[in-house]
């Protein structure tokens, strides 16, 4: 164990009040560290938790909106996050992040993000279709509600722009 004097050396000739102040400061820091550790122990879940994060590059493409051609350059990634345990999904999010030239584009118009779920035979049994957003956005994103899968398989997120699927990202959910 490290004694308090190693963190706060006692200076010879210092008034006794200074030493008491240093010890009090040390005790308050020690108490704060112990309280934080105790809080972490209390909030830790006993159930096994798992998570996955994956990103897929959005390929360059062009589409037409209102008679105008919009080009999506390189530099964008479609990221899909899944958290949970077993067949239970507690958090799911998907969205696009753009950098460099991609961040300078007008964005994605008439976009939506769908979440699909398939069994181990790759048969899709559920689709959570997102709302189509008519506005143009450089960083479209969507969260999905927590739920429990009826069977193991995979969870996927798909970005649609102007009605066409442009990119997908999937995670396998296994025992």
C-alpha positions as CSV (number, residue, x, y, z in Angstrom):
1,X,0.0,0.0,0.0
2,X,1.2,3.5,-0.8
3,X,1.1,5.8,2.2
4,X,-0.5,9.2,1.9
5,X,2.9,10.9,2.3
6,X,4.1,9.4,-1.0
7,X,1.4,11.3,-2.8
8,X,1.6,14.4,-0.6
9,X,5.1,14.7,0.9
10,X,5.3,16.4,4.2
11,X,7.5,19.4,4.0
12,X,9.6,20.0,7.1
13,X,8.7,23.2,8.8
14,X,5.1,23.3,7.3
15,X,2.4,24.2,9.7
16,X,0.4,21.2,11.1
17,X,-2.8,22.6,9.3
18,X,-1.1,22.0,5.9
19,X,-0.5,18.4,6.7
20,X,-4.1,17.9,7.9
21,X,-5.3,19.5,4.7
22,X,-3.2,17.2,2.5
23,X,-4.5,14.1,4.4
24,X,-8.1,15.3,4.1
25,X,-7.6,15.8,0.3
26,X,-6.1,12.3,0.0
27,X,-9.1,10.8,2.0
28,X,-11.6,12.7,-0.2
29,X,-9.9,11.4,-3.4
30,X,-9.8,7.9,-2.0
31,X,-13.5,8.0,-1.0
32,X,-14.4,9.3,-4.4
33,X,-12.5,6.4,-6.1
34,X,-14.1,3.8,-3.8
35,X,-17.6,5.3,-4.5
36,X,-17.0,5.1,-8.2
37,X,-15.8,1.5,-8.0
38,X,-18.8,0.6,-5.9
39,X,-21.2,2.2,-8.4
40,X,-19.6,0.2,-11.2
41,X,-20.1,-3.0,-9.3
42,X,-23.8,-2.2,-8.6
43,X,-24.5,-1.3,-12.3
44,X,-22.7,-4.3,-13.8
45,X,-25.2,-6.8,-15.2
46,X,-25.0,-10.4,-14.2
47,X,-26.3,-11.5,-17.7
48,X,-23.9,-12.0,-20.5
49,X,-23.9,-9.0,-22.9
50,X,-22.7,-8.9,-26.5
51,X,-22.4,-6.3,-29.1
52,X,-21.2,-5.7,-32.6
53,X,-20.3,-2.7,-34.7
54,X,-19.6,-2.9,-38.4
55,X,-19.1,-0.4,-41.2
56,X,-19.4,-0.8,-45.0
57,X,-18.3,1.8,-47.5
58,X,-21.0,3.5,-49.5
59,X,-20.1,3.1,-53.2
60,X,-20.2,6.1,-55.5
61,X,-23.6,6.4,-57.2
62,X,-25.8,9.0,-58.9
63,X,-29.6,9.5,-58.7
64,X,-32.1,12.0,-59.9
65,X,-34.2,14.2,-57.6
66,X,-36.6,16.7,-59.1
67,X,-34.9,16.6,-62.5
68,X,-31.5,17.2,-60.9
69,X,-28.7,14.6,-60.8
70,X,-27.2,14.1,-57.4
71,X,-23.8,12.3,-57.1
72,X,-22.6,10.6,-53.9
73,X,-18.8,10.5,-54.0
74,X,-16.6,8.2,-52.1
75,X,-15.8,8.9,-48.4
76,X,-19.0,7.7,-46.7
77,X,-19.5,4.6,-44.4
78,X,-22.7,2.9,-43.4
79,X,-22.4,1.8,-39.8
80,X,-24.6,-0.7,-38.0
81,X,-24.5,-1.3,-34.2
82,X,-26.3,-4.1,-32.3
83,X,-26.1,-4.6,-28.5
84,X,-27.8,-7.2,-26.4
85,X,-27.5,-10.8,-25.1
86,X,-28.7,-14.1,-26.5
87,X,-31.7,-13.4,-28.7
88,X,-32.5,-10.1,-27.0
89,X,-31.5,-6.9,-28.9
90,X,-31.4,-4.1,-26.4
91,X,-30.1,-1.4,-28.8
92,X,-29.8,-1.1,-32.6
93,X,-28.7,1.8,-34.7
94,X,-27.6,2.4,-38.3
95,X,-26.4,5.5,-40.0
96,X,-24.1,7.1,-42.5
97,X,-20.9,9.1,-41.7
98,X,-19.1,11.0,-44.4
99,X,-15.7,12.5,-44.5
100,X,-13.5,14.3,-47.0
101,X,-15.2,14.7,-50.4
102,X,-18.3,12.7,-49.2
103,X,-19.0,15.4,-46.5
104,X,-19.2,18.1,-49.2
105,X,-22.0,16.4,-51.2
106,X,-25.6,17.5,-50.9
107,X,-26.3,14.3,-49.1
108,X,-28.9,11.5,-49.4
109,X,-32.4,12.5,-50.6
110,X,-35.5,10.4,-50.2
111,X,-33.7,8.1,-47.9
112,X,-34.8,5.4,-45.4
113,X,-33.1,2.8,-43.3
114,X,-34.7,-0.7,-42.9
115,X,-33.7,-3.4,-40.4
116,X,-34.2,-7.0,-41.4
117,X,-33.9,-10.3,-39.5
118,X,-33.2,-13.7,-41.1
119,X,-32.8,-17.2,-39.6
120,X,-29.7,-19.4,-40.0
121,X,-31.0,-20.5,-43.4
122,X,-30.9,-16.9,-44.6
123,X,-34.7,-16.7,-44.8
124,X,-35.9,-13.2,-43.8
125,X,-38.8,-13.4,-41.3
126,X,-39.1,-9.7,-40.2
127,X,-38.5,-6.3,-41.7
128,X,-38.7,-3.1,-39.7
129,X,-39.2,-0.6,-42.5
130,X,-38.1,3.0,-41.8
131,X,-39.9,6.1,-42.8
132,X,-38.9,7.7,-46.1
133,X,-37.4,11.1,-45.5
134,X,-38.0,13.5,-48.4
135,X,-35.3,15.9,-47.3
136,X,-31.6,15.6,-48.2
137,X,-29.3,14.7,-45.3
138,X,-25.6,14.1,-45.2
139,X,-25.8,11.9,-42.1
140,X,-29.0,9.8,-42.2
141,X,-29.5,7.7,-39.0
142,X,-32.2,5.5,-37.4
143,X,-32.6,3.6,-34.1
144,X,-34.8,0.6,-33.8
145,X,-36.8,-0.6,-30.8
146,X,-35.5,-3.3,-28.5
147,X,-37.0,-6.7,-29.1
148,X,-36.3,-10.5,-28.7
149,X,-35.6,-12.5,-31.8
150,X,-37.6,-15.7,-32.2
151,X,-34.5,-17.6,-33.5
152,X,-30.8,-17.1,-34.1
153,X,-29.6,-15.8,-37.4
154,X,-28.6,-12.3,-38.5
155,X,-29.7,-8.7,-38.1
156,X,-29.1,-6.4,-41.0
157,X,-29.5,-2.7,-41.7
158,X,-30.1,-1.4,-45.3
159,X,-29.9,2.1,-46.6
160,X,-32.3,3.0,-49.4
161,X,-31.9,6.2,-51.4
162,X,-34.7,7.2,-53.9
163,X,-36.2,3.8,-53.5
164,X,-33.1,1.8,-54.3
165,X,-31.0,-0.2,-51.8
166,X,-27.5,1.3,-51.8
167,X,-25.7,-0.4,-49.0
168,X,-26.3,-3.1,-46.3
169,X,-24.4,-4.2,-43.2
170,X,-25.2,-7.4,-41.2
171,X,-24.3,-9.1,-37.9
172,X,-24.7,-12.8,-37.1
173,X,-26.5,-13.5,-33.9
174,X,-25.5,-16.8,-32.5
175,X,-25.5,-18.7,-29.2
